[in-house]
Amino acid sequence: MILIADSGATKTDWVLLDTAGTAPRKRITTQGIHPLFQSEDDMAHIVATGLLPALGTCRVDELHFYGAGCLPQTSQAVARALRRHLYVEGDVEVCTDLLAAARALCGRQPGIACILGTGSNSCYYDGRSIAKHVPPLGFILGDEGSGAYLGKRLLGDALKGQLPASLKEALLQYLGMTETDIIDRVYRQPLPNRFLASLSPFLAAHLDDHLIHTLVKDAFTAFLQRNVMQYRDYHRYPMHCTGSIAHHYREVLKEAAQEAGITLGTIAQSPMQGLMDYHRAKHRDTPL
C-alpha cells in the first residue's frame, strides 16, 4: 500500500493506493500540515487524531508526502512527525508541493510545471527532478497570476477609480466592507493573501466585463513573462498547470499562453490523480 498526501496550510488530502488496483483504497482529509506554521508536535497530533483513526488497520508500505513549506530545512521535522504515530514499513518521502505538481503533470517527461492557486509557482522539470526554479517571492513581490495577485489588482483598481463606479459598489457590497475596512483587513489582519484570493468568485462572476477580463489576462501574462519565459527554451516544452485559479480561468490562461507563443498542456484542479498515476507507474516500472 502506498499512502500519498497533498498538503496545504488549510487541509491535507490523503489517498491510500493499492498498486494492484485502479481505484484508491481510501481517501482521507485532515487539517493541513505546514512546517513553517506548525511545530513537530502539532503536526504529529494531526496525524494521530485525524489520519490514524481513518486508516484503521490498513498497512502502509511507503509514504509520499507533498506539502507547502516542505523545504530541505523542514522536511526532516515533517518526516519525524509522520513516523511518530504512523508505522511505515518502507520509505517516507517528504517533498515540496512544486515537485508534486511536476510529477503529477509531467510524469517522467520534461516540461514546465506551474501552480496557480492562492499563490503561484513554477519550475522546469527534466523528467526526474526540478532542474530550474524561478522564486515566486510571495504576493507582495511576486506570485503573478495567483488568486492573491488577482485580488490585489482588483482592489487596487477599484479603490483608485480604475473601474466603473457601479463595479466598485458591487465589490464593496460583495465584501460587506467599507474602504477603511478593506485597508484594515489587508494591512493589519493576519493572512491577507487568503483574503485577497477570496475575491476570485467576484472576478469569475464578472469575467464578461472587458476590464475584468483584461485584468485577469494581464495577470497571467505577467506570470508567463516573469516566470515561465525565464526558463531556457521554454517554447520547446508544454506548460502544465494545477490549482484552482488555473482551473477556473483556463480559457483566459489559454489566451495569454497563445499570445506568448507558449504551448499549454494539462490543466488540473488538483495534482492528486496525477500523483496516483505517477506512483502507480513507478511502482510497476512502466512509462507514463
N, C-alpha and C positions, 0 to 999 in steps of 0.2 A: 504494500500500500504506500502511495506517495501522498503526502499532505502538502498542499500548495496554499500560500497565503498572499493576498494582495492587500496591503495595509496603508491607510492614510491616517490623518490626525483624528478623524471622526469615527471611522469604522474599519474593521478588518473582515474581508471576505475569505473564508477558508473552504477548500474543496479537498475531499479525500478521494483519491483516484486509484481505482484498480486498473493496472495497466493491461489486464487481460480483457477488460470490458470496454464499452464505448461510452457509457454514462457514468458520471461521478457517483460514488457510493454515498457520500454525504455532502451537503452544502450547509455551512455554518456561518453566522455573522456575529461578531463580538464587537466590543468597544475597540476603537482604534489604538494601535500600538505605535508610539512615535518616540524614539530615544532622545530626541532633542528637548522634549517637553515632559518626559516621564522618567522616573528613576527605575533602576533594575527591579526593585521590589514592586513598584506599581505595575510594571509590565508582567512580572511573574504572577501577580494577583489576577490580572485579566485572563491569563492562561488557565489558572486554577479554577476560577469561578465561571468563566464564560465558555472556554473551549472544552475542557475535560469532561464536564457533565454531558455535553452534546456528543462527544466522541464515544462515550461509553467504553465498551470493551474492545473497540477496534484497534488493531495493531498498526503502528506507524513504522514503516521501514526506512523512510527518508523524508526529510522536511526541507522545503524550499520556501523561504520567507522573503518576500519583496516588500519594501516599505519606504515611504518618505523619511528622510533623515537617517537612513541606514548607510552611513558613510564608513570608511575604513576605521575611523577612530571610535565609532559607536557600535559596530557590528558585533563585537565580542560580548558586549553587555546584553544585546538582544539575544544572542545565542545562549548565554548563560540563563537568562530569564526564561527562555523557551524550554530548556532542559531541566529546570529546577523541579517542575511538576510533571512534565511530559516525557515519557520514556520513548526514545527513538533508537531503533536498532542500528541504523546506519548514520549517514552524514546529515548534519544540519547546516544548510547553506543560507546565509543572510546577505541579501543584495539590495541595491537601490531600486526604486520604482522605475528609474530610467532603463535599467537593464531588463526589468520586467517588460517594459514597452518594446524594447528592441527584440527580445526573444519571442514575444507574442506576435509582433507584427512582421518580423523578418525571418523568423525561424533560424535556419542556418545559412541564409543568403545575405550578402551585403546589401545595405540600404540605409536610408536616413529615417530614424525613428523619432517621433515627436509626441509630447504630451501637451494637450491643450485643455486644461480644466480650470480650477481656481487659479492655479499658476501655470506657467508654461516651461518647457524644457525641450532639449533636442540633442541628438548625437549622430555621428556617423558610426555605424556598426559594421564590422568587417565579416560578419557571419559567425564569429566566435566571441568577440568582446567589443566593448566600446573603444574605438580607436581614436576618436576625436570628439571633443565636447566643448561647446561654447557655454560659458556660465550664464545661467538665467538671471541672476542678480536681484530677484525679488520684484515686487510690484512697484517699488519706488524708482529703482534704477533700470528695471528691465521687465521681464515677464510679458513681453509684447504678445498680443493675441489671446491672452488669458482672460478668464472671467473678471479677475480683479482689474486688469488693464482696461477692459471694456467699460466696467463700471466707473472707473476713474475718469475716463474720457467722457462718458455720458454726463456725469455730474458736473465736470468742469465746463462742458459746452452749455449745459442747461443754466448753470448759475452765472456764467459770463455772457449770457444773452446770445449765444450762437445757435440756439434752437428757437423755433416759434414759441410765443408765449403760451399757446394752447398746449404744446407738448411739455413745456416746463411745468405747467399747472397739473397736467395729467401725472407727471412723475412725482410731484410733491404729494398729490392725493394717493398715489400708489404706495408711497412710503409712509404716509401719515406723519410727515415731518415738516418743520419749517427749515429755512436755510440755516438758521442758527443751530437747530438740532443736527443737521447733516454735518456741519463743521465739527460739532462736539463729537459725533459718532466716529468720524474719520480720524480726528487728531487726538482725542482724549480717551476713547474707549478701546478695550482690547480687541484684537483680531479684526482690524479694519479691512484686511484683504478679503475675508469671508463676507463682510458686509457689502463691499464693492461687488464681489462676484454674485451676490444675491439679487443684483439688478438685472441679471441675464433674462429672466422671464419677461420683464418690461421691454427689453430690446427685441426679443423674439416676437412679442405681440405687435410691435411697431416696425417690423423689418420692411414692410412695404413702403414706408416713408423713405423718400430718397436720401434725406440727411442721415437717418439711422442706418440705412443700408451702406452708405458711404463711410460712416464711422466704423462699422464692423469690418468692411472690406479694407479700409486703411490700416486697421489694427493687424489684420492678417498679413497685409503687405509689409508692414514693419517687422513682423515676426519672421517672414521669409528673408527680408533683406539683412536683418541684424543677427540672424541665427543660421537658417538653412543655407543661405548663399555664402556663408563663411567657410563651408566645407569644400575642400578641393574637389573639382569635377562633380559638383553637386548635381549638375544636369544629367549625369550619366546614370544616376540611381533613382529609384522611386522614393517618394516621401510618404511614409505611412504615419498615421496619427491615431492616438487614442485619447479619450477624455470627453467629458460632457459637452464642452464648447465645440470641439471638432465635430462631434456627432450632430448636435442641434443646428449648427451653422454650416453644414457640409457644403451646401450649394454656393454660399458666398466664399468659402475657402477654396472651392474648385475654381471660381472666377479669378481669385487672386493668384492662385498657383499657375493657371493657364497664362495669365498676363506676364508672369515672371519666367515663363518657359520651364516650369517645374512639373514633372510627371507625378501626379497624385495617385498613390496606391490604395492600400486598405485604410478605411476609417472605422474604428471600433470604439464603442462607448466605454467598454471595459477590456482590459487585457486578459481576463481570466480564461476565456475559451482558447485564445492563442497560447497561453501558458500550458494549458492542459495538452494541447496538440504537441507543443514543443517537448514536454517531458515524457509524454507517451512515446513519441517518435525516438527520442534519445534513449529511452529505456529499451526500446526494441532495436535500436541502432538502425533506423530506417531514415531515408532522406525526407525532408519536409517539402 
